[in-house]
Amino acid sequence: MSGRVIVIDCVTLWCTNFFFEHQSEVIPSLEAIKDEFDRFTSQDATFIFVTNEIGLGGIAENKLQRLFADLQGGVNQYIASHADDVYFVVSGIPVKIK
């Protein structure tokens, strides 16, 4: 079926599920998310991923938060590397990154 558009909102929540499934381990979580992303996006469709940038506000004191920020950053980079277009939206204003 061509012409399908699939919106994934929210990547951050999606990552949380993998993070806790893999006992807060970044590398296994990231690999599992990449595998799932690759399987998912192999479909004939246009995908729109909505995610959060959680690394701009400084470094968290809590180790678990730092680990999750690392995971989220890795996932965002992976998704962006496969995207045709990437936008960073601040206060409702889209800024084209790619």
Beta strands, then each sheet from edge to edge (+ up, - down):
strand 1: 5-9
strand 2: 46-50
strand 3: 87-90
strand 4: 93-96
sheet 1: 1+ 2+
sheet 2: 3+ 4-
end
